[in-house]
Amino acid sequence: MQNSAKELEICQKLKPLENKIFNTKTALFDALADAGVQLPKGYKSGSRNKALAEKVARCYVEFTALKDIDPDCGKKSAQIITKVYDTPLPPDDGRGKAGTYITCLKSLILATADFKGQPYELFDRWGVFEEYKRIYLKQHPDLAMELLEQERTFNPWHISDDMAPGLVKYKRCMSYKIRETLKRALESLKKEERLDWKENLYFIPCATNGLQDDYGRTLSKTELHDDQKQREKYIYTTASTENCVLDPELILAADTWANHDLSSYRDEYYSSDNRNPIPLQATDEETAAYINYQKYVRQCAYSESQGFYKGLCKSSDVPNAYQIFSNYKYSSCYKAVDELLRQKLLGWDKAWTDIEFHVTSNTNNPNYSSILGAAQELATKYTEYIDNRMDKEKFWMTKDFVNDSNITIGTLEPNYYYPLNKSRAASELNNTLKKFYIDE
């Protein structure tokens, strides 16, 4: 369908709204109307009018509830525009809507009953992207053997420093879309009172000398006490910086050995093979501290990226997680700041989350063929999603590059944004997925 000059002009006017937050969905619609989008009359009142307005709005922009991206935002009705399309989509195109994802995901979740782990592990259990997994491991037998020996699950969206910049961006986009839609499906089933679900936080405490086997040992009580005193002093010094969002009381409440039993930790450590550090599941206090810590790291990353070298941006200007991690410059800075501060402020070596759910009511019993069909349809929808984003998502790269397949993010000093379809590495993976899930 040919887009009119007026529609293209509207899309250009909407571009500054990308990543902008609105207090309500109505406020978002107002902004679109101001730019010239023809919304149904009466969209400010009446559920039917609002539903019609949303259909029109999603032809121009992709938006979602802010709490789905940033759970600690504290604004239940706030919306964020995550993407502005270069050209309007045809009505009912399906992009920007979660209906197909949610329908398939609900069916698979209810058939699973119980789960605890990472989204990629759940998708592997369902057989989503099974064809791609099979061919990839056939081409990489060493990885296949390693996964088998270590009883680990293949993660198609794993990122490492030896990957090309475009490929990293591609995998981040797909991983984010999978996690976002999965959480939406879980939340929908929770509202229907058909399951309970939560995100768990885990961390590795800085409680050992970092060595393994017979050389490894846990720190003494005196060493742990001295570390805590140094950390306390650093926390208060840091929090005294102007505009700093770090809450010293919240951070100090995450005192590991006030929340966990040190003797039990030591027993488990010394009885483990190779004396590897033992992960702990965070308490509510530690989770609250980590949320505050993440906001502070985002504040530091944004301030440094914007040139606030002698101070910090205002609390109201701190980007949410989506805004940080969708931008290479911000996300790279976030990673560096996190590595620098995590031990100093929290006393943690690593931290990560997983998803846990338990189905409480399931009146439907999907058969094998319906489960297989839902998995196949999901693989197709996710591949179509990322294929439609190839000319819109941007990756950070050196100017005038020819092929990013031989360039790794660990050795890169980027200075220019390119659309994802300019990356040979990303395009190769995209074409492989399309061969399995779209073109067949």
N, C-alpha and C positions, 0 to 999 in steps of 0.2 A: 504494500500500500504506500503510495506517494505521500509524504508529509508536506503540508503547506508551509510557505515561508513564515506565516504567523506562528504555527506550532513550533517550528525550529527556533524562532525568536523567543518564544515562551521558555523553551528548554534552556536557552542561554541565560535568560533572566533568573532561572531557578538555580543555576550552578552555584552561586554563593551560599545557598541554603544547605549544601551538602555538609553533613556532620553537625548541623545546627539542631539544638534542642528546643522543644516547645512544651509549655506546661500542660497542654491538653491537645487532643486530636483536633478539636475545633480550631484552636489557634494555628495549628499546622495547615488546616484547610484555608483559613483566612489568608495566610501567607501565599498559598498557591493561587487563590483568587486574585490577590493583589498583583500577581505576576501575569494574570490574564487567563488562567485556567478556567474553563467554563464548568463550574460546579452546579448541581441541581439547586434550585431555589429552596430555601428552608432547611439547608443542611445543618443549621445551628440548633434545630429542634426536631425531634421525631427520629426514631431508630431507623425507619425505612429510608428517609432522606439521607441520614448519615451513612447508611450502608451503600447507597447509590453514589454518594460523594466519594466514599473510599474507593469504589471501583474506578471512578474517573481519576482520582489522585494517583492510584497505583499504575496508571498508564504513563505517568510522568516521573514519579519518584518511588524509591523503595524506602519504606520506613518501618519502624518497629517500636515497641514499648521500651523505654530507657531501662526499666528494671530488668528486662531480659538480658541486657548487655552489662549493666552495672547494678547488681543487686543491692549495693549499699547507697544508691542515689537518694533514697528516701522520698521519691516522688512517684506515687502510684500511677498517676495519669499522664506523666511526661512521655513524649514521643521524640524519637530522633530520626532525621532523614539520613539514611546510610549511603544512598546513591541517588544521583539525579541522572536520568537517561539522556543520552545525546539526542535521541529522537524519540517521540512518544511511541509507546507500544500500542498495538491494536487492542481494542477492548476484549476482556476475557482471555487474554493470551496465556494467562496462567503464571507468568513470572511475577515475583513479588508476593504471591499468595502461598500460604502454607498448606492448603487443603489436601493436595495429593500427598505431600510428605506426611502430614499428620495422620491421614487415613491409613497409610501403609505402616507407619511406625506404631500406631496404636495396636494394629493387628499383631505385629511381631512382638511388641512388649507384653501383651496379654498372653501370648503363647509361651513366653519365656518364664513368667511367674516370678522368679527371683533373680537378682543380678547384683554384683558388686565388682566394680572395676572401671576401666577406661572405655570411652565410647568406641574406639577402634576395636577393642576386644569383643564388645557386644555385636558390632557389625560383622566381625569375622565369624562369630558364632551363627549369625543369621545367614551367612553366605553372600552378603552384599559385596560386590567386586570380586567374587570368587574366581571368575575367569581371568581377570587381570593378575590376581595373586598367583594362580597356577603357572601362568606363562613367565611371570617375573622370577619366581623361585626356580623355575627350570633353567632360566638364563643366569641365575646366581646361586649355584649349588652350595657354595661355601656358607652363604647366609641361611639357606634352607637347613643345612646340617647344624649350624649354630643355634637356630631357633628350636630345632628338635632336641638338641642336647640340653639346652637351658630351659626347656619347656616354656618358651615365650611365644607370643602371638605376633604374626606379621602385621606391621603397621604401614599401610600404603602412604601415610602422610608424615612419616618420620622426617625430621629436618636435621641436617648436620652442616658443619662449617665447610665441608668439601663439595657442597652442592652449588650449582649455578644460581645466580640471583633470581632469575625469572622462575626457575623451578621451585625455589623457596617460597616465593610469593604465591604461586599456583597452589602449592600444598597448604599454605596457611589459609587461603581462601576456602578451600575444600574442607579442611579440618574445622574451621569456624562455622561453616554452613551446617555441617553434620552435627556439631555440638549444640548449636542454636536450635535447630529443628527438633533434635532429640529432647532437649529440655522443655520445649514448647509442648511436645506430645505428652511428656510426663506430667507437666503442670495441668494440661487439659484433663488427663485421666484422674489426677488428684482432685480436681474440682468436681469431677463426676463421682468422687468417692469410690473409685475402683482400685486405687493403689496408694501407697505411701512411698515417698521418695525424698532423697536429700543428697547434697554434695558433702563429702567428707574431706577434711584437710589433714594431710600427713606431713611430717617433717623429720629430718635427721638432726638431732641435737649435736652441738659441738661438745662432745663428752669423751672423746678418745684422742690419742696422740696421732691418729691418722695413718698408722701403720697396720699391717696385716699379719696373719699367722702368729708365730710366737713373739714377734716384735710388737704386736698391738697390745694396748692396755687402755683402761678407762682412766680419766683424770681423777686425781684425789679430791677429797672434799675441800681441801685448802685451795687447790688450783681452781676448782669450780666456783668457790666463794670469791676468790680474787678476780676471776673473769666477770662475775656478776657485778662486783663493785665497779670495775672499769666500765662495764656496759651501762650501769646506772648513771655514772658521771657523763658519759658520752650522750646518753639519751637526753638528759636535762640541758646540756650544752647545745645540742642540735635543736631541741624544741624552743630554745630562746631566740632563734633566728626570726627576724621579722617575717610575718605572713606564713610561718611554718605550720602545716596542718598536723604534724605529729603530736599525738596526745600522750604525754609521758606516763600518765596513770594507766591508760590502756596497755601501753607497751610493757610497763613494769609488771602488770598483772599476768603477763605471759611468762613468768619465772618458771622455767621447765621443771625444776626439782621441788617446787612448791606444788606443782600440779601432777607430777608423776613420781613413782617410787624408784629411787636410785638403786636400791639393793636388787630389786627385781630386774632392772635394766642391766646391771652388771652380771647377774646370773645368766641371763639370756645371751649377753654378749660373749662371755667366756665359754659358753656351751655351743656357740655357733661355729660352723665351718669357716675357716680362714679369718675368724674374728672381724667380720664385716659390721659396720655401724648398723644399729637396729632402728627402724623407723618407729615413730610414735604417732598415735592419732591425737589430733589437737582437741583440747577442751573448748568449751564455748568462749572462755576468756582468751585463749590463744587464737581462736578464729577471729574474734573481734579485734585483737591486736594486729593480726596479719592483714585484715581489711584496711585498718588505719595505716599500717606500714606501706601497703601497696599504693594507697592514695599519695603518701609522701614521696614515694619513688617516682610516681607519675608527675608530681609537682616538680621534682628535681630534674627529671628527664626533659619535661617541657620547657622549664626555665633555662636550662643549659642550651637546648636546641634553638631557643629564641634569643639567646644572647644575654640572659640575666645572670651574668657571671658574678656579680657582687650581691645577689639577693635572690629571692624567690617570687614567683608570680602570686597574685592574690588567690585565696582559696576558691573563689567563685570562678576563676579562670582555669582551674585544674581540669585537664581533659579526662573523660572516662576511659575505661579499658579499651573499648572498641576504637576510639579516636587515636589512642596511642599505638595499638598493634596493627592498625590498618595503614600506618605511615612508617616506612622503612627508617627514616631519620629518627623519629621518636622512639620506635621500638628498639633500635640498636642502642640508643642512649639509655633506654630503660634497662636493658639487659646488663649494660656496663655498671650502671648505678646500683642495680640489685645485687650484682656480684660483690660490689664494694661494701655495701651497707648491711646485708642480711646477717652476717655474723656479728657485726658491731652493735646492731640494734636489737636483734632477736636472739642471737646465740644459736642460730640454725645454720646448718651446712647446706641443706636443700629443702624444698617444700613443693608439694603438688597436691592435686585434688583428684578424687574419683567420684563416680556416681553409684548410688545404691538405691534399689527399689524393691518393693514386695507387693505383688498383686493381691488385693484383698477380696475382690469380687470380679468374677469372670463368667458371664452367662454364655459366652460364645467359646467354642472349642475349634479353632482353625485347623484344617487338615494340612497335610504335608504340602499338597499342591498349592494351596492358597498362601502358605508361608513362603514357598519358593517363588510364587508369582509376585508377592509383595516385595521380596528382596530384589528381584530382577527389576521391578518397576522403580524402586528407590535408586538403584544404580543408574538407571536411565535418566531419572529426573535430576539427580545430582550432576551427572555428566552434561546434560542439557544446560543446567544452571551455569556451570563453570564455562562451558563453550560460549554461552551468551555474554559472559563477562570478559572474554579475551581482549576485546577492543576497548574496554572501559577500566579494568583494573590496571594500576600502574606499578612498575617496579623500578627501583633506584639503581642506576647503572652509570658507567663512565660514558661520556659523550662520544658519539661517532663510532661506537663499537659495531662489530660485524656479526660475531657469533659468541653468545655467552656460555656455550656448552663447555668451553675450556677455561672458564673463569669461575673462581669459587668465592663465596661471600667472606671467607676468612682472610683473603688477601686483597680485598676490594676497597678502593677509595672512590665511591660513587659521587656524581655531581649532577645527574640529569635523570628525569623521569621518562620512561617509555611505556607504551601500552603493552600488556602482557603478550599479545600476539606477535611482538617483535622478538620475543625470546625463543630461540630455537629449542632449548631444553624443555621449556613449558609446552611449546607446540607439539613436540614429540610425544610427551605424556598425554596431552589432550587428544591427539590423533589416535593413540593406542586405545584410550578409553572409548572414544567415539566408535572405533572399529568393533569393539565388543558390545556396546550398549546403545548405539544410535544407528549405525550404518548397516547392521546385520539384518 
